[in-house]
Amino acid sequence: MSEKKEKEGIGWGKQKLEFLPQRALWVANQRLLLIADVHLGKAEHLQSHGIPLPSDGDAENISRIEKLVDQHQPEELVILGDLIHHPRSVSSLLRQQITALVERLDCKVSWIEGNHDRGSSLGPLQRDASQSRQGLWLSHEPEVPPEGLLNVCGHLHPVSILRQSSDRLRLPCFSFVQTIPRLVLPAFGRLTGGQPAERTSKQWVVADGTVLALPKSLRPGEHPARWRQSSRSA
């Protein structure tokens, strides 16, 4: 019988932060589930600018959130910003879908405001500022955390870039910089781009329903100058 592979993640204090292949973070001792950058309504926003895209992505992302909550049964789901792509892209149907989702979920749902969320209203959900959770500082954009806390954020849509000869592969990743300290989550939404993770960070890529630690030796194509920790729009 093969040994069960230990789940990928990092330790912070006495907590284990588990990286989920659904591009989410699970903190078991707090029963806390975190996602970032869903960007609901993005297809409709791009359609309004003449870019033809299918409109079924929102239903898929909402379904993924519900399945994730059903699987882990958290006490709280925290959305680390950019739940929507633009206030004007929130249709009445999408507003109804979000309201129905929140009502179905058997847990508290918190929504930390992202740069794309500003000025938006989503029924029962209220936008919150950055805040702490037992050793974690939760924010949308990267922030310098209070002493002793780990900044867990989104916004940057980190990806690992692998190159071999003419082949080039971009994979969403979890990116951890211990010196700050900061953990950046990959974008949860399907219709999102990405930018290279900080070159000194430890990275775990999400591929084929698996999370894998990425050795630095497999990251020959990184471009440090493209990394931004500022409040650049993602």
C-alpha positions as a Python dict, from the first residue, in 0.01 Angstrom:
ca = {
    (1, 'M'): (0, 0, 0),
    (2, 'S'): (142, 339, -102),
    (3, 'E'): (195, 605, 161),
    (4, 'K'): (-51, 892, 166),
    (5, 'K'): (113, 1206, 30),
    (6, 'E'): (129, 1494, 277),
    (7, 'K'): (-80, 1787, 165),
    (8, 'E'): (107, 2094, 44),
    (9, 'G'): (105, 2406, 258),
    (10, 'I'): (300, 2602, 514),
    (11, 'G'): (308, 2619, 890),
    (12, 'W'): (244, 2945, 1071),
    (13, 'G'): (280, 2926, 1444),
    (14, 'K'): (82, 2619, 1543),
    (15, 'Q'): (-138, 2643, 1236),
    (16, 'K'): (-118, 2451, 910),
    (17, 'L'): (-223, 2649, 605),
    (18, 'E'): (-322, 2399, 339),
    (19, 'F'): (-309, 2483, -32),
    (20, 'L'): (-613, 2345, -212),
    (21, 'P'): (-614, 2252, -583),
    (22, 'Q'): (-932, 2460, -619),
    (23, 'R'): (-701, 2765, -573),
    (24, 'A'): (-815, 2819, -217),
    (25, 'L'): (-657, 2817, 129),
    (26, 'W'): (-778, 2602, 418),
    (27, 'V'): (-688, 2678, 781),
    (28, 'A'): (-815, 2373, 965),
    (29, 'N'): (-770, 2485, 1327),
    (30, 'Q'): (-986, 2794, 1259),
    (31, 'R'): (-1213, 2613, 1011),
    (32, 'L'): (-1139, 2908, 784),
    (33, 'L'): (-1164, 2892, 404),
    (34, 'L'): (-1013, 3169, 191),
    (35, 'I'): (-1038, 3255, -178),
    (36, 'A'): (-941, 3564, -377),
    (37, 'D'): (-1012, 3727, -711),
    (38, 'V'): (-1327, 3559, -840),
    (39, 'H'): (-1405, 3846, -1081),
    (40, 'L'): (-1771, 3766, -1137),
    (41, 'G'): (-1920, 3959, -1427),
    (42, 'K'): (-1590, 3987, -1613),
    (43, 'A'): (-1722, 3827, -1931),
    (44, 'E'): (-2011, 4073, -1946),
    (45, 'H'): (-1776, 4364, -1882),
    (46, 'L'): (-1550, 4257, -2169),
    (47, 'Q'): (-1851, 4192, -2394),
    (48, 'S'): (-1957, 4553, -2342),
    (49, 'H'): (-1621, 4650, -2489),
    (50, 'G'): (-1671, 4436, -2799),
    (51, 'I'): (-1484, 4124, -2686),
    (52, 'P'): (-1693, 3812, -2759),
    (53, 'L'): (-1684, 3573, -2464),
    (54, 'P'): (-1926, 3308, -2332),
    (55, 'S'): (-2140, 3416, -2036),
    (56, 'D'): (-2148, 3089, -1841),
    (57, 'G'): (-1832, 3151, -1636),
    (58, 'D'): (-2015, 3309, -1342),
    (59, 'A'): (-2237, 3006, -1289),
    (60, 'E'): (-1930, 2782, -1293),
    (61, 'N'): (-1742, 2995, -1040),
    (62, 'I'): (-2044, 3014, -809),
    (63, 'S'): (-2084, 2638, -832),
    (64, 'R'): (-1716, 2588, -748),
    (65, 'I'): (-1752, 2805, -438),
    (66, 'E'): (-2053, 2605, -322),
    (67, 'K'): (-1878, 2271, -380),
    (68, 'L'): (-1570, 2391, -193),
    (69, 'V'): (-1777, 2495, 109),
    (70, 'D'): (-1973, 2168, 100),
    (71, 'Q'): (-1647, 1974, 97),
    (72, 'H'): (-1473, 2152, 386),
    (73, 'Q'): (-1766, 2272, 598),
    (74, 'P'): (-1591, 2590, 720),
    (75, 'E'): (-1716, 2813, 996),
    (76, 'E'): (-1624, 3111, 780),
    (77, 'L'): (-1554, 3176, 413),
    (78, 'V'): (-1346, 3488, 352),
    (79, 'I'): (-1331, 3636, 2),
    (80, 'L'): (-1009, 3836, -21),
    (81, 'G'): (-1136, 4096, -263),
    (82, 'D'): (-1237, 4132, -628),
    (83, 'L'): (-1543, 3915, -593),
    (84, 'I'): (-1674, 4108, -892),
    (85, 'H'): (-1493, 4261, -1187),
    (86, 'H'): (-1673, 4597, -1206),
    (87, 'P'): (-1981, 4744, -1032),
    (88, 'R'): (-2144, 4812, -1370),
    (89, 'S'): (-2099, 4448, -1473),
    (90, 'V'): (-2324, 4323, -1191),
    (91, 'S'): (-2654, 4236, -1356),
    (92, 'S'): (-2975, 4176, -1162),
    (93, 'L'): (-2935, 3805, -1239),
    (94, 'L'): (-2581, 3796, -1098),
    (95, 'R'): (-2694, 3986, -790),
    (96, 'Q'): (-2967, 3726, -738),
    (97, 'Q'): (-2720, 3441, -789),
    (98, 'I'): (-2481, 3582, -528),
    (99, 'T'): (-2763, 3643, -281),
    (100, 'A'): (-2891, 3288, -329),
    (101, 'L'): (-2540, 3146, -285),
    (102, 'V'): (-2485, 3328, 44),
    (103, 'E'): (-2822, 3206, 170),
    (104, 'R'): (-2739, 2845, 77),
    (105, 'L'): (-2395, 2839, 237),
    (106, 'D'): (-2400, 2706, 591),
    (107, 'C'): (-2125, 2936, 716),
    (108, 'K'): (-2041, 3299, 774),
    (109, 'V'): (-1929, 3479, 456),
    (110, 'S'): (-1692, 3777, 482),
    (111, 'W'): (-1595, 3996, 188),
    (112, 'I'): (-1282, 4209, 209),
    (113, 'E'): (-1304, 4494, -40),
    (114, 'G'): (-1084, 4473, -347),
    (115, 'N'): (-997, 4744, -596),
    (116, 'H'): (-1255, 4606, -844),
    (117, 'D'): (-1526, 4592, -575),
    (118, 'R'): (-1528, 4959, -482),
    (119, 'G'): (-1869, 5119, -505),
    (120, 'S'): (-2049, 4788, -545),
    (121, 'S'): (-2345, 4651, -353),
    (122, 'L'): (-2430, 4281, -334),
    (123, 'G'): (-2738, 4230, -121),
    (124, 'P'): (-2650, 4057, 207),
    (125, 'L'): (-2275, 4092, 161),
    (126, 'Q'): (-2101, 4391, 317),
    (127, 'R'): (-1755, 4504, 209),
    (128, 'D'): (-1499, 4497, 491),
    (129, 'A'): (-1151, 4642, 542),
    (130, 'S'): (-836, 4436, 600),
    (131, 'Q'): (-850, 4246, 927),
    (132, 'S'): (-683, 3981, 1142),
    (133, 'R'): (-769, 3619, 1213),
    (134, 'Q'): (-556, 3441, 1478),
    (135, 'G'): (-208, 3518, 1347),
    (136, 'L'): (-316, 3608, 993),
    (137, 'W'): (-358, 3954, 842),
    (138, 'L'): (-617, 3927, 566),
    (139, 'S'): (-617, 4186, 288),
    (140, 'H'): (-688, 4216, -83),
    (141, 'E'): (-376, 4401, -195),
    (142, 'P'): (-39, 4315, -40),
    (143, 'E'): (14, 4496, 290),
    (144, 'V'): (286, 4506, 551),
    (145, 'P'): (125, 4305, 832),
    (146, 'P'): (132, 4398, 1199),
    (147, 'E'): (421, 4246, 1392),
    (148, 'G'): (394, 3868, 1420),
    (149, 'L'): (114, 3828, 1163),
    (150, 'L'): (126, 3668, 820),
    (151, 'N'): (-25, 3876, 539),
    (152, 'V'): (-258, 3656, 332),
    (153, 'C'): (-378, 3838, 22),
    (154, 'G'): (-479, 3815, -342),
    (155, 'H'): (-479, 4088, -610),
    (156, 'L'): (-158, 3984, -788),
    (157, 'H'): (-290, 3667, -958),
    (158, 'P'): (52, 3499, -921),
    (159, 'V'): (166, 3247, -1181),
    (160, 'S'): (479, 3039, -1217),
    (161, 'I'): (641, 3048, -1560),
    (162, 'L'): (823, 2743, -1690),
    (163, 'R'): (1018, 2745, -2014),
    (164, 'Q'): (1199, 2476, -2207),
    (165, 'S'): (1330, 2559, -2552),
    (166, 'S'): (1034, 2719, -2733),
    (167, 'D'): (775, 2585, -2489),
    (168, 'R'): (632, 2819, -2228),
    (169, 'L'): (388, 2726, -1953),
    (170, 'R'): (207, 2958, -1711),
    (171, 'L'): (52, 2795, -1406),
    (172, 'P'): (-139, 2961, -1121),
    (173, 'C'): (50, 2934, -797),
    (174, 'F'): (61, 3005, -426),
    (175, 'S'): (352, 3242, -357),
    (176, 'F'): (514, 3273, -15),
    (177, 'V'): (775, 3533, 85),
    (178, 'Q'): (891, 3458, 437),
    (179, 'T'): (1088, 3778, 491),
    (180, 'I'): (776, 4001, 477),
    (181, 'P'): (597, 3760, 565),
    (182, 'R'): (331, 3724, 292),
    (183, 'L'): (130, 3452, 123),
    (184, 'V'): (-38, 3542, -206),
    (185, 'L'): (-323, 3322, -326),
    (186, 'P'): (-382, 3237, -692),
    (187, 'A'): (-688, 3388, -856),
    (188, 'F'): (-994, 3171, -793),
    (189, 'G'): (-1187, 3283, -1101),
    (190, 'R'): (-1140, 3100, -1427),
    (191, 'L'): (-1144, 3410, -1646),
    (192, 'T'): (-839, 3580, -1495),
    (193, 'G'): (-490, 3652, -1618),
    (194, 'G'): (-177, 3642, -1408),
    (195, 'Q'): (165, 3791, -1354),
    (196, 'P'): (489, 3621, -1255),
    (197, 'A'): (523, 3549, -885),
    (198, 'E'): (803, 3725, -699),
    (199, 'R'): (1126, 3555, -801),
    (200, 'T'): (1251, 3493, -446),
    (201, 'S'): (924, 3341, -329),
    (202, 'K'): (855, 2979, -259),
    (203, 'Q'): (598, 2867, -512),
    (204, 'W'): (343, 2587, -534),
    (205, 'V'): (176, 2542, -872),
    (206, 'V'): (-179, 2425, -937),
    (207, 'A'): (-198, 2179, -1226),
    (208, 'D'): (-432, 1892, -1317),
    (209, 'G'): (-615, 1910, -986),
    (210, 'T'): (-295, 1890, -783),
    (211, 'V'): (-78, 2133, -586),
    (212, 'L'): (295, 2077, -632),
    (213, 'A'): (594, 2251, -477),
    (214, 'L'): (803, 2407, -752),
    (215, 'P'): (1182, 2388, -713),
    (216, 'K'): (1367, 2706, -814),
    (217, 'S'): (1564, 2499, -1065),
    (218, 'L'): (1244, 2464, -1270),
    (219, 'R'): (1182, 2839, -1292),
    (220, 'P'): (1434, 2957, -1552),
    (221, 'G'): (1194, 3200, -1720),
    (222, 'E'): (1113, 3442, -1438),
    (223, 'H'): (1147, 3815, -1495),
    (224, 'P'): (1202, 4002, -1165),
    (225, 'A'): (1131, 4339, -1323),
    (226, 'R'): (774, 4237, -1400),
    (227, 'W'): (695, 4170, -1033),
    (228, 'R'): (491, 4438, -862),
    (229, 'Q'): (399, 4457, -495),
    (230, 'S'): (228, 4792, -538),
    (231, 'S'): (-145, 4847, -577),
    (232, 'R'): (-135, 4773, -948),
    (233, 'S'): (-477, 4675, -1090),
    (234, 'A'): (-491, 4301, -1151),
}
